[in-house]
């Protein structure tokens, strides 16, 4: 309960306030913190008496000479939650000891109580984060009854409806006021500050809950019980409000991915997975929007669920005739198709973006048809070509990710 770390903190702070030599002894009358490091670990006979009697002890010069490890001054019991857990001693003449003794005792007890409250808050916060993480990852399935009990003890309202989101910063913060600290310390402090701004925030009648999962921020918005809260417009307003808060984090660009609304707490894991996938897809396809939605990436979700071998066979079967050609021809065909499909088969807009004459564009499209057997101008063929490009990009991204983890 009275750790050496907390005790030394109390010593250092009280010595600055009272400008006296201070020692703190544990329940065994051993000095665990002191303004004189050489005294740490030594037995204090005066503290032993104080611990037995529960009363303060003023020690004169003569008495100090007859007692082990004791200097003239005063020693008082440290009480916490109705129990004596140690003693605090102050070196000095009896007059000064009497004047400052009770102040020293009170200061030590108040600081100990403050440290205890801080620790309780920290432990509760970690417990909430653990519960939240289990909810998001689906680990609750391994021990559902115990999970529900934890949620009840922490007053987590599982019966509510939640909008599930994920957020991430993609640009480094260039203007940090804490320049002399390590990146790890900065990252931890940013997390604490950001969680403080987000957690419990009231937005449009609902409340935010958040925690970090890796380098992403998982966000649950507890939907209000009244009003048109399920509309796309309302969800967009919430996402925009969250992004506005994130934008206050100091120059880094946040992206918010909206998975959707979970009507039941057991759906939260799945919807959070959707939000994470949306984040990945938006980065993979270099989307410019800073708020992205699940409904905009439904096809990508479906294709991601297809077995790798099936995906690979599909896009290789269509694109290999192009990929086996020289680099210049390969890049030309791929960029032409990507731009053409992005412009919804509009040849005028595509030619403008590629800085080509329309006839040159048509010539390229013809070459693509000859190579693949699929005409980009035909809707059915364009779908196959577009899906092949999409699958190729997804597989390449997966391979890059696997390489980075090796």
Buried (B, 14 or more C-beta within 10 A) or exposed (E): EBEBEBBBBBBEBBBEEBEBBBBBBBBEBBBBBBBEEEBBEBBBBBBBBBBEEEEBBBBEEEBBEEBEBBBBBBBBBBBBEEEBBBBBBBBBEBEBBEEBBEEBBEBBBEBBEEBBEEEEEEEEBEEBBBBBBBBBBBEBEEEEEEBBEBBEEEEBEBEBBBBBBBBBBEEEEEEBEEEEEEEEEBBEEBBEEBBEBBBEBEBEEBBBBBBBBEEBBBBBBBBBEEEEBEEEEBBEEBBEBBBEBBEEBBEBBBBBBBBBBBBEBBBBBEBBBBBBBBBBBBBBBEBEEBBBBBEBBEEBBEBBEEEEEEBBEBBBEBBEBBBEBEEEBBEBBBEBBBBBBBBEBEBEBBBBBBEBEEEEBBEBBEBBBEBBEBBBBEEEBBEBBBBBBBBBBBBEBBEEEEEEEE
